[in-house]
Amino acid sequence: MDYTLKTVFTALNSLESDDPIRQCGASTVKLLLSRPDDLVRLAHDKLHTYPFKEVPTCWRRLYTDASISIAIAQIRIHSQDDQLKETDFNGWQTDVVRLLDMAVIMTGAPRRRAIIEEIILALQSCCIEFEDFKERPSKRQRVYDAFHTDTLSLPRIRQPISECGRLSVSGFQAHLSTAIPIKITCALEHWPALYERPWKSPSYLLEKTFGGRRLIPVEIGRSYTDEGWGQSIITFKEFLDQYLLMKPEKVGYLAQHDLFSQIPSLRNDISIPDYCYTNPPKPAEGTPLAEKDIAQLEEPLLNAWFGPAGTISPLHTDPYHNVLCQVVGKKYVRLYSPHETERVYPRGIEDGGLDMSNTSQIDIAAMEDSDVDHSLYEKFPLFKEAKCLDCVLQEGECLYIPVGWWHYPIFANVDPSVFSGQSEHTRSLDEEKVNE
């Protein structure tokens, strides 16, 4: 721990000449070690002055370095009191982890991701086992050995998506020209997350998240289009206890979060499918995305989804080709071609200028409820004519979703999965090998 603290202290005192934090002013930066609490408050105010994507990097850097400064000060104080091995979940270590993770979630922690992870790992290595594990083994076995196995009744399959057992990269490249989804059933067998380091084990996930102390952003509510839907930042343990290990009153799920950048140890349990380094086609002519200027990806996007049975995502479309990888449990997925866009009634520009045209107005779950209000069909008459493909994605399987295809997933049970996104300019597999 001493070495880590010295390394971090040196980094805070040796800013590079081109570091954006310098734009906050020399007099401000000078206070990083003496008044970091004041700087966190200042930077916090600045973060909320701008739209998220327009926040100047200097204020994100200031928030991050001030948070790190507070964290190392706390660690030093407790090191002197010989409290580094304290295991109380509500103790000072949780406060330090919360501080650092908030910096990552709020700002992206520019230039400091590696340092933050180094601090957290060093702190974790000083601890003995998580208190609940050590002092209450019987409770641990009862609560943390497995997720509950309740399985939601899923819709019947209407028009099955084509599937294959194994598909070579060249075979996948050839399939891309069809612009048709395909399920691949034997693509993830080498992932440690399935067997060696199983994500189906809550205790393993707690271990990888510092006894559940790591923070994650959770979406609360059945769907982001519902009234009352909201977001909250909570510890991973709170997420397990409140939403995954018992039947929750409200659905809470982690969606489209860059969990693997925040917690690299989990990233080691999976790999980006080689399919994501092929050369996919552009959106088809005559489809909505063909007319939009979509930012190109240098590297595949990698996001985690994790939620209880009953989690859904409203019918929506993405601007990139997706490979959806099922790690635990199963989910139902329904797809509509981009040529069906008119029949799925996309939203438009909503209050505040928010473009929601990638999301359908149709609540499929409500439309298919046995006690459905038939006025919904009168409101969306063309939806009856929309042709879909669907499947149930099982553990260890992946689903290729071409760019622009509308998709509607339902989680059948506790369900960690991974989305890999690519565009036509993502580096190819050959380019990746050359650069390694």
N, C-alpha and C positions, 0 to 999 in steps of 0.2 A: 504493500500500500504506500509506503514512504516513497518508493521510486515513482509510482504513478503520480502522486501529489507533486513531486518535484518536476516531473515532465509537464504536467498541466500548468503549474505555476510559471514555468519557463515560456510555455506557449502564450499565456495571457500577457506576459511582459515583453514578448518579442514579436510584435505584430509586423507582418510583411508590409512593404512600402505600398503595395497595391490593394491592401485589405480595405474593403468598403467601409468597415467600421470607423475608419479615420474621417469619413464624411460627417460623422456625428459631432466632430469638433474635438480638438486636442484637450480642452478643459474638461469635456465630458468623459472621454476615454481615460483620462488620468484618474478618475474616481472608481474605476473597475474593482480595485481591491479594497478601497477604503469605504465606499458607499454603494455597494452593489444593489442593495434593496431599493434605494432611490432610483437607480438606473433601470431596474426591472419595471418599476411603476411608470417611469417616463417612456420606456420602449413599449410597454403594454398599451399606453394611451396612443402612441403613434401607430401601432399595429391596427388599432380600431378606428383610425382616422381615414384610412384608405380601403378601397375594395381589396380583398385578400391578394389577388394576383398582381396588384399594383403597389404593394407595400415596398418602399425602397429597401434594398438589401442592407443598407447601413443599420436600419432599426432592427431588422431581424438578427443581424450580427450582434448588436448591442444587447438585445434581450437574451441571446444565447450565452454570450460571455459573462454577463452579469449573473445569470443563473448558475453557471459553472463556478463562478467566484464564491457565491453563497454556499454551494454544495461542498467545495473543498474546505471552506472555513468550518462548516459543521462537522465534516469528517475529522478535521484536526482537533477540534474541541473534544469529540468523543473518543478519539485515539488516546488522548492524554488521560481520560477517565477509564481507559481499558474497557470501553463499551463496544468495540468493533464486532464482538461475537454475540451481541444482544439479538434475540430472535423474536421479540414481540412484534406481531404484524403491524400494530398501530404505533410502533416506536419511531425513533428518529430516522432509521434507515429508509423506511417507507416514505418519509417526508423528503429525503434527499432524492430518491428515485422519482417521486412525483415531480419534483422541481426540474429534474433533467429531462424526463419524458415530455413534460409540458413544453419545454424548449423545442424538442424535436417536432412535436405535433403542431405547435403554434407557428413555428418559423421554418421548419425543415432543417434547422441547425446548420446553416451554410458554413463550410470549412471546419466544422466541429463534430460531425457525426462519429468519427472514429474515436475522438477523445472522450465523448460522452459514453460510448459503449465500453471503452477501457476503464473508466471510473466505475461504472456499474458492475462490470465483471470482477474488478479488483475487490469491490465492496462485498460482492456475493461470495467470493472465495474466502473471505474472512469469517463468514458465518458458519455456524453449525446448521443442522437441518432445520427446515421450517418448523416452527413451534408446534403447530397442529399435528405434524407428522411424528414428532419426537415424543410428545407428551400424551397424545391420545391415539395410539395405534388402532384401537378398535374402531374409533370414529373415522380414522383415515380410511380403513378398509371399507367401511360402510358407505362413505360419501365419495371418496376420491378414486376408487379403483375402476369405475366404469361409468359411462354415461347411461342414463335411463334408456330403455329400449322401446319406449312407446313409438309406434309407427302410425303416421297419418294415412288415412285412406286416400289414395291418389286417383286422379281422373283416369278413365279407360283410355287406352291408346287408340287413336283414330286412324292415323296414317303413319306407320312406323318409319323412322329415319333409317336410312341404309346403314349397315354396320359391317365391320370386318374385324378379324381377330388381331392381325398384325398388319402394319402398313409401313413400308420403307419410306425414307425421305423422298426418294425419286418417285415412288408411287403416289405419295401425298402431293408432290409438286404437280404431277400429271392430273390429279383429281381437282386441283385448284381451278383449272380452266372451266370446270363444270359449274362453279359457283353454287354448289349444292352441299348442304351439311352432311357430315358423316360421323358416325360413332365408332371409335376404335377401342376395342375391349382389352387389348393387351399392350398398352403403351407405357404403363407406369410401374411395371413390376420391379424395376430397379430402385424405386424411391424408398429411402429409409423410413419415411413418414408412414408407410403402410405396414412395415414389419419390424425392422430393427429398432427404430425409435418411433414407436407408434403414437400417432396423434389421437387414436381412439382411447388412450389412457390419460385421464385428467391429471393424475399425479405426475406423469411425464411433462405435460404442458405447464404445470405449476413449477416444476423444477426449472424449465427453460425460461420462465418469466419471473425468476427470483422469488419463488414462493408465492407467485401471483401478484407481486407488487407492481409489475410493469403496467403502465397506463395504456388504454386503448380507447378509441372513439366508438361509441355504440349508438346505433340508430334505434329509437324506441317507438314501437308502433308497427302495425301490420305492413304498411306500405308508405313510401314517402309522398304519395298523393292523397293520403287520408288526412282528415282533420284530426288534430291532436298529436300528429307525428312530431317527433323531436329528436334531438341528439344530446348525448351526455358523454363526458370523459370519465371513465371509472377504472379501477384496477382490474386486472385479469381475474383475480380471485372473486371479486364482486360479480363479474360477468358470469363466471362459472356458477357461483352460489345462487344468483338471482334468476338466471335465464336458462342454464343448461343442465343443472343437476336436479332440478325439480320442474314441475309444470308451472310456467310463469303466468301471472295475471295478464301481462302484456308481453308481446314479442319484443325481444331485444337482440339485435344482431350486429356483427361487425361486417361492414360491406365496403368493398373497393378501397381498402386501406393498404398502404404500402408497409405492411407489417414486417416484411423481410428486410427492409432497409433499416427499420427501427430496431428489430431484434434479429441480428444476423445469425445467431445460433439456430433459429428455426429455418432460416434460408438454406442451411446445410442439409436439411432433411428432404429437400425436394430439388428438382432441376428443371430448368426451362426446356420444354420439349424441343427437340431438333426441328420439328415442324415449323417452329416460330422463326427459323432462319432460312425459310424458303422465300420465293418471290411471288407473293400473291397478286392477283389482278386489282385494278382500280374498281371503284363502284361502277356498276353497270349503267350504261347510258339510259337516260329516261327515268332513273331512280332519284329520290331526293338528295342523297349524298353526292351524286355525280355533279351537282351544281354548287356544292359548298367547297370552300377553301379549308381543307383539313390539314393541321400541322402534321408533318411527317415525323416518324420515330427513328432515332438513331439506334435504339436498343428496344427489345420487347418490353412492354409494360408487364408488371407482375403484381397482382393484387390478391388479397385473401378475402374470402367470405366465410363466415362462421356464425351459425345460428341454430335455434331449436326447431323442432317439428312445427310446421305451420308457417314458417318464414316464407314470404313471397317477395318477388320484385315485380312491380307493375309491368305490363307489356311495354317494352322499350327497345330501342335500337342503339348500337354503338358505332362510332366512326372508324373503327378498326376491325380487322379480322380477329376472332377470338378462338382460343383453345381452352375449353373449360375442363378442368381436371378434378375428378371426384376422389377425395382422400379418405373420408369416412362417411358411412351411411349411404343414402341414396336420395336422388331428387328427380322429380318429374320436370321435363322441359318441353315446352311447346314453341314452335317456330313458325313465322310467317315470312314469306318472301318479300323483299322490298317492293316488288310489283303489286303487292296487296296493300300498299300504304293507304290508298284512298279508303279501303274497306275497314281499316282498323282505326280510323278517325284520330289522327295525331293532334295533339294540342298545338297551340301557337305561342305567340309572345304574351306572357302573363304579366301581372302587376309587378312594377319595378323594372320592366324591360327584360325579364328572365325568359330566355328562349327554351320552351319546353316541347319543341316540335319533335324531339326524339322519344316522347312518351305518349302512349295512347290515352284517349279519354275513357276507354272502356275498362271497367272493372270486371275482368273475366270471372273471378270467383263469384261476384254478385250475379253475373249473367247466368252462371251455371248452377246457382243454388236451386234446390228443389222447390223452394217457395219464392222463386224469382218474381220480381215485379215486371210484368210483361211490357210495361211502358218503356223499359230499357231497350227492348227490341224495336219498339216504335221510334225511339230516339236515335238508334243506330241501325237502321234497316239493312244496310249493305254488309254488316258484319256476318250475317248468316251465309253470305256467299264467299267469305274469305276462306281460302284453302290453307290448311296448316299441315305441318309435319310434327311428330312428337316422339318421345322416348322416355324411358326411365334410365337414368345414369347411375350405375352401380359403382361401389368401391373399386378403385383401380382402373376405371374407364375414363376416357376423355371424349369430348364432343367438339368437333370443328364447327364454328358458327361463322359463315361468311360475312363480310362487311355489309352493313345495312339491313341484315335480317332481323326482324322483330322477334324478341324472345321473352318468354314468361316462365320462370322457374318456381317450383314449390318444393320446399324441403320436407322430406317424409319423416325425418328424425334428426337428431343432433348431427350437424353436417358441416365439417370443415371442407372447403374446396378452394381451388386456386384458379384464377383467370390469368392467362397470358395473352396479351394483345400485340398485334403486329400491323404494320402498314406496308404499302408496296415498296417503300424505301428503307425498311428495316434491313440491317446488314444480313447478307446471306450467310449460310453455314460455312461456305468456302472462305468468305472474307473473315469470318470469326476465327477460323483455324489459322489463317495467314497472320492475323494480328496477335495470336497467343504467344 
